[in-house]
Amino acid sequence: MIISQTPLRTSFFGGGTDIADYYRQFGGAVLSSTINKYIYIIVKSRYDDYIILNYSEREKEKDVNQIKHGIFREALQMAGIEKGVEITSIADIPAEGSGLGSSSSFTVGLLNALFAFKGEYKNAYELAEMACEIEISRLGEPIGKQDQYAAAFGGFNNFFIDSEDKVTVSRIDLDDKARNLLNSYTMLFYTGISRKASTVLSDLKSNGIHNTSALHRIKEMAVQGRGYLLNLDIEILGKLLERNWEAKKTLSVRIVNKEIDDIYGRAKEAGAYGGKLLGAGGGGFFLFFCHPEKQQTVRTALLDYQELPFCFEKYGSRIVFNIKD
C-alpha cells in the first residue's frame, strides 16, 4: 500500500500570467505557497484484475481506457498500470471550486503514488511536468502551470515561465520564525460559492487574456512581492494583494459578483490590509492580510462565512506510507 500526501496552495501574485496564451508572448511569473491542507491518495494492489476507483463516485473497470474520470485514466496510462489496483482519494476540504489548486494537487499526488506503487521515484520537476501534460495537453483544461509546480515543490516559491514553456523554480527560504509570523497575519475565509475554475479561465482566455496591461501589472507584483516577503513587510504585502485583486477583477466579469464585493468590503472596513479571492475567481476562498489585533473584528464582520485555520507548509507532495502488500 502506498499513501501520498500533497498540499494545497495559496497563490499571492501572478495568477493568469501562467496561462500559455500570455506567457508564450511575454513570460509569466507567480508567487505562491503551499499550506497544511492536503489531498491523500491511497493505492493498493488487488487480488483480481479490476481497477477500483473511490472518489466522489466509485468506478470498477477491467479496461483502463473505459475509466470515466479523466485524471485517473490518464495518470494510470502514463504510469503504465493497467489492472489489479484500488485507488482512493481523500481531501481535507471540498475538492472542486476551492481556489486552492486542488485539481493539480490531486493530479500530482496521484502520479506520485502510482509511480511509487511501481517502485519508481519521480522528482518534483518530473511530477509537475507530467501533471501539466495530463491536465493541459491531454484533457485540454484551460488552466495555467503554477498549481502543479506548487503542489510538487511545496513551500514559498517564485515560478517563472518562459515562452518555450520552461518553468524555473526560485525558492524563497523563510525560517520557522518568519513563516509563523507571516501566518499570524493571514486569514482564509470560504465564500460558500463553488465554481469550476475552467469556466472562469475559459472566459479569461477568450476575453481577459487580451487585457495585457492588467496581466503585466499582476506579473510585476509577483516579482516585487518576493522582496517584501523576505523582508516581512506584511502591511505592504497586504496592500499589494489589494492591487493584485483590483487588477484581477478586470480580467473577466465572472471573477467577482455583489456578494464577493461585499465580503471584501466588510473585511477591509474591519481592518484587513488587503486580500484577494484565490484561484480563478468567482468563488472559493478569500485570503486576507490583517494585523492580529484586528482579526477578531474581521471575524465578526464575516460571521456568516467559515474561516479556515491553516499554516504554511514547506513540503511538496510526499509518500508518507509505503509498505508492500
Secondary structure as a PSIPRED ss2 file (coil, helix, strand):
# PSIPRED VFORMAT (PSIPRED V4.0)

   1 M C   1.000  0.000  0.000
   2 I E   0.000  0.000  1.000
   3 I E   0.000  0.000  1.000
   4 S E   0.000  0.000  1.000
   5 Q E   0.000  0.000  1.000
   6 T E   0.000  0.000  1.000
   7 P E   0.000  0.000  1.000
   8 L E   0.000  0.000  1.000
   9 R E   0.000  0.000  1.000
  10 T E   0.000  0.000  1.000
  11 S E   0.000  0.000  1.000
  12 F E   0.000  0.000  1.000
  13 F E   0.000  0.000  1.000
  14 G C   1.000  0.000  0.000
  15 G C   1.000  0.000  0.000
  16 G C   1.000  0.000  0.000
  17 T C   1.000  0.000  0.000
  18 D C   1.000  0.000  0.000
  19 I C   1.000  0.000  0.000
  20 A H   0.000  1.000  0.000
  21 D H   0.000  1.000  0.000
  22 Y H   0.000  1.000  0.000
  23 Y H   0.000  1.000  0.000
  24 R H   0.000  1.000  0.000
  25 Q H   0.000  1.000  0.000
  26 F H   0.000  1.000  0.000
  27 G C   1.000  0.000  0.000
  28 G E   0.000  0.000  1.000
  29 A E   0.000  0.000  1.000
  30 V E   0.000  0.000  1.000
  31 L E   0.000  0.000  1.000
  32 S E   0.000  0.000  1.000
  33 S E   0.000  0.000  1.000
  34 T E   0.000  0.000  1.000
  35 I E   0.000  0.000  1.000
  36 N E   0.000  0.000  1.000
  37 K E   0.000  0.000  1.000
  38 Y E   0.000  0.000  1.000
  39 I E   0.000  0.000  1.000
  40 Y E   0.000  0.000  1.000
  41 I E   0.000  0.000  1.000
  42 I E   0.000  0.000  1.000
  43 V E   0.000  0.000  1.000
  44 K E   0.000  0.000  1.000
  45 S E   0.000  0.000  1.000
  46 R C   1.000  0.000  0.000
  47 Y C   1.000  0.000  0.000
  48 D C   1.000  0.000  0.000
  49 D C   1.000  0.000  0.000
  50 Y C   1.000  0.000  0.000
  51 I E   0.000  0.000  1.000
  52 I E   0.000  0.000  1.000
  53 L E   0.000  0.000  1.000
  54 N E   0.000  0.000  1.000
  55 Y C   1.000  0.000  0.000
  56 S C   1.000  0.000  0.000
  57 E C   1.000  0.000  0.000
  58 R E   0.000  0.000  1.000
  59 E E   0.000  0.000  1.000
  60 K E   0.000  0.000  1.000
  61 E E   0.000  0.000  1.000
  62 K C   1.000  0.000  0.000
  63 D C   1.000  0.000  0.000
  64 V H   0.000  1.000  0.000
  65 N H   0.000  1.000  0.000
  66 Q H   0.000  1.000  0.000
  67 I C   1.000  0.000  0.000
  68 K C   1.000  0.000  0.000
  69 H C   1.000  0.000  0.000
  70 G H   0.000  1.000  0.000
  71 I H   0.000  1.000  0.000
  72 F H   0.000  1.000  0.000
  73 R H   0.000  1.000  0.000
  74 E H   0.000  1.000  0.000
  75 A H   0.000  1.000  0.000
  76 L H   0.000  1.000  0.000
  77 Q H   0.000  1.000  0.000
  78 M H   0.000  1.000  0.000
  79 A H   0.000  1.000  0.000
  80 G C   1.000  0.000  0.000
  81 I C   1.000  0.000  0.000
  82 E C   1.000  0.000  0.000
  83 K C   1.000  0.000  0.000
  84 G C   1.000  0.000  0.000
  85 V E   0.000  0.000  1.000
  86 E E   0.000  0.000  1.000
  87 I E   0.000  0.000  1.000
  88 T E   0.000  0.000  1.000
  89 S E   0.000  0.000  1.000
  90 I E   0.000  0.000  1.000
  91 A E   0.000  0.000  1.000
  92 D C   1.000  0.000  0.000
  93 I C   1.000  0.000  0.000
  94 P C   1.000  0.000  0.000
  95 A C   1.000  0.000  0.000
  96 E C   1.000  0.000  0.000
  97 G C   1.000  0.000  0.000
  98 S C   1.000  0.000  0.000
  99 G C   1.000  0.000  0.000
 100 L C   1.000  0.000  0.000
 101 G C   1.000  0.000  0.000
 102 S H   0.000  1.000  0.000
 103 S H   0.000  1.000  0.000
 104 S H   0.000  1.000  0.000
 105 S H   0.000  1.000  0.000
 106 F H   0.000  1.000  0.000
 107 T H   0.000  1.000  0.000
 108 V H   0.000  1.000  0.000
 109 G H   0.000  1.000  0.000
 110 L H   0.000  1.000  0.000
 111 L H   0.000  1.000  0.000
 112 N H   0.000  1.000  0.000
 113 A H   0.000  1.000  0.000
 114 L H   0.000  1.000  0.000
 115 F H   0.000  1.000  0.000
 116 A H   0.000  1.000  0.000
 117 F H   0.000  1.000  0.000
 118 K C   1.000  0.000  0.000
 119 G C   1.000  0.000  0.000
 120 E C   1.000  0.000  0.000
 121 Y C   1.000  0.000  0.000
 122 K C   1.000  0.000  0.000
 123 N C   1.000  0.000  0.000
 124 A H   0.000  1.000  0.000
 125 Y H   0.000  1.000  0.000
 126 E H   0.000  1.000  0.000
 127 L H   0.000  1.000  0.000
 128 A H   0.000  1.000  0.000
 129 E H   0.000  1.000  0.000
 130 M H   0.000  1.000  0.000
 131 A H   0.000  1.000  0.000
 132 C H   0.000  1.000  0.000
 133 E H   0.000  1.000  0.000
 134 I H   0.000  1.000  0.000
 135 E H   0.000  1.000  0.000
 136 I H   0.000  1.000  0.000
 137 S H   0.000  1.000  0.000
 138 R H   0.000  1.000  0.000
 139 L C   1.000  0.000  0.000
 140 G C   1.000  0.000  0.000
 141 E C   1.000  0.000  0.000
 142 P C   1.000  0.000  0.000
 143 I C   1.000  0.000  0.000
 144 G C   1.000  0.000  0.000
 145 K C   1.000  0.000  0.000
 146 Q H   0.000  1.000  0.000
 147 D H   0.000  1.000  0.000
 148 Q H   0.000  1.000  0.000
 149 Y H   0.000  1.000  0.000
 150 A H   0.000  1.000  0.000
 151 A H   0.000  1.000  0.000
 152 A H   0.000  1.000  0.000
 153 F H   0.000  1.000  0.000
 154 G C   1.000  0.000  0.000
 155 G C   1.000  0.000  0.000
 156 F E   0.000  0.000  1.000
 157 N E   0.000  0.000  1.000
 158 N E   0.000  0.000  1.000
 159 F E   0.000  0.000  1.000
 160 F E   0.000  0.000  1.000
 161 I E   0.000  0.000  1.000
 162 D C   1.000  0.000  0.000
 163 S C   1.000  0.000  0.000
 164 E C   1.000  0.000  0.000
 165 D C   1.000  0.000  0.000
 166 K C   1.000  0.000  0.000
 167 V E   0.000  0.000  1.000
 168 T E   0.000  0.000  1.000
 169 V E   0.000  0.000  1.000
 170 S E   0.000  0.000  1.000
 171 R E   0.000  0.000  1.000
 172 I C   1.000  0.000  0.000
 173 D C   1.000  0.000  0.000
 174 L C   1.000  0.000  0.000
 175 D C   1.000  0.000  0.000
 176 D H   0.000  1.000  0.000
 177 K H   0.000  1.000  0.000
 178 A H   0.000  1.000  0.000
 179 R H   0.000  1.000  0.000
 180 N H   0.000  1.000  0.000
 181 L H   0.000  1.000  0.000
 182 L H   0.000  1.000  0.000
 183 N H   0.000  1.000  0.000
 184 S H   0.000  1.000  0.000
 185 Y C   1.000  0.000  0.000
 186 T E   0.000  0.000  1.000
 187 M E   0.000  0.000  1.000
 188 L E   0.000  0.000  1.000
 189 F E   0.000  0.000  1.000
 190 Y E   0.000  0.000  1.000
 191 T C   1.000  0.000  0.000
 192 G C   1.000  0.000  0.000
 193 I C   1.000  0.000  0.000
 194 S C   1.000  0.000  0.000
 195 R C   1.000  0.000  0.000
 196 K C   1.000  0.000  0.000
 197 A H   0.000  1.000  0.000
 198 S H   0.000  1.000  0.000
 199 T H   0.000  1.000  0.000
 200 V H   0.000  1.000  0.000
 201 L H   0.000  1.000  0.000
 202 S H   0.000  1.000  0.000
 203 D H   0.000  1.000  0.000
 204 L H   0.000  1.000  0.000
 205 K H   0.000  1.000  0.000
 206 S H   0.000  1.000  0.000
 207 N C   1.000  0.000  0.000
 208 G H   0.000  1.000  0.000
 209 I H   0.000  1.000  0.000
 210 H H   0.000  1.000  0.000
 211 N C   1.000  0.000  0.000
 212 T H   0.000  1.000  0.000
 213 S H   0.000  1.000  0.000
 214 A H   0.000  1.000  0.000
 215 L H   0.000  1.000  0.000
 216 H H   0.000  1.000  0.000
 217 R H   0.000  1.000  0.000
 218 I H   0.000  1.000  0.000
 219 K H   0.000  1.000  0.000
 220 E H   0.000  1.000  0.000
 221 M H   0.000  1.000  0.000
 222 A H   0.000  1.000  0.000
 223 V H   0.000  1.000  0.000
 224 Q H   0.000  1.000  0.000
 225 G H   0.000  1.000  0.000
 226 R H   0.000  1.000  0.000
 227 G H   0.000  1.000  0.000
 228 Y H   0.000  1.000  0.000
 229 L H   0.000  1.000  0.000
 230 L H   0.000  1.000  0.000
 231 N C   1.000  0.000  0.000
 232 L C   1.000  0.000  0.000
 233 D C   1.000  0.000  0.000
 234 I H   0.000  1.000  0.000
 235 E H   0.000  1.000  0.000
 236 I H   0.000  1.000  0.000
 237 L H   0.000  1.000  0.000
 238 G H   0.000  1.000  0.000
 239 K H   0.000  1.000  0.000
 240 L H   0.000  1.000  0.000
 241 L H   0.000  1.000  0.000
 242 E H   0.000  1.000  0.000
 243 R H   0.000  1.000  0.000
 244 N H   0.000  1.000  0.000
 245 W H   0.000  1.000  0.000
 246 E H   0.000  1.000  0.000
 247 A H   0.000  1.000  0.000
 248 K H   0.000  1.000  0.000
 249 K C   1.000  0.000  0.000
 250 T C   1.000  0.000  0.000
 251 L C   1.000  0.000  0.000
 252 S C   1.000  0.000  0.000
 253 V C   1.000  0.000  0.000
 254 R C   1.000  0.000  0.000
 255 I C   1.000  0.000  0.000
 256 V C   1.000  0.000  0.000
 257 N C   1.000  0.000  0.000
 258 K H   0.000  1.000  0.000
 259 E H   0.000  1.000  0.000
 260 I H   0.000  1.000  0.000
 261 D H   0.000  1.000  0.000
 262 D H   0.000  1.000  0.000
 263 I H   0.000  1.000  0.000
 264 Y H   0.000  1.000  0.000
 265 G H   0.000  1.000  0.000
 266 R H   0.000  1.000  0.000
 267 A H   0.000  1.000  0.000
 268 K H   0.000  1.000  0.000
 269 E H   0.000  1.000  0.000
 270 A H   0.000  1.000  0.000
 271 G C   1.000  0.000  0.000
 272 A C   1.000  0.000  0.000
 273 Y C   1.000  0.000  0.000
 274 G E   0.000  0.000  1.000
 275 G E   0.000  0.000  1.000
 276 K E   0.000  0.000  1.000
 277 L E   0.000  0.000  1.000
 278 L C   1.000  0.000  0.000
 279 G C   1.000  0.000  0.000
 280 A C   1.000  0.000  0.000
 281 G C   1.000  0.000  0.000
 282 G C   1.000  0.000  0.000
 283 G C   1.000  0.000  0.000
 284 G C   1.000  0.000  0.000
 285 F E   0.000  0.000  1.000
 286 F E   0.000  0.000  1.000
 287 L E   0.000  0.000  1.000
 288 F E   0.000  0.000  1.000
 289 F E   0.000  0.000  1.000
 290 C C   1.000  0.000  0.000
 291 H C   1.000  0.000  0.000
 292 P H   0.000  1.000  0.000
 293 E H   0.000  1.000  0.000
 294 K H   0.000  1.000  0.000
 295 Q H   0.000  1.000  0.000
 296 Q H   0.000  1.000  0.000
 297 T H   0.000  1.000  0.000
 298 V H   0.000  1.000  0.000
 299 R H   0.000  1.000  0.000
 300 T H   0.000  1.000  0.000
 301 A H   0.000  1.000  0.000
 302 L C   1.000  0.000  0.000
 303 L C   1.000  0.000  0.000
 304 D C   1.000  0.000  0.000
 305 Y C   1.000  0.000  0.000
 306 Q E   0.000  0.000  1.000
 307 E E   0.000  0.000  1.000
 308 L C   1.000  0.000  0.000
 309 P C   1.000  0.000  0.000
 310 F C   1.000  0.000  0.000
 311 C C   1.000  0.000  0.000
 312 F E   0.000  0.000  1.000
 313 E E   0.000  0.000  1.000
 314 K C   1.000  0.000  0.000
 315 Y C   1.000  0.000  0.000
 316 G C   1.000  0.000  0.000
 317 S C   1.000  0.000  0.000
 318 R E   0.000  0.000  1.000
 319 I E   0.000  0.000  1.000
 320 V E   0.000  0.000  1.000
 321 F E   0.000  0.000  1.000
 322 N E   0.000  0.000  1.000
 323 I C   1.000  0.000  0.000
 324 K C   1.000  0.000  0.000
 325 D C   1.000  0.000  0.000
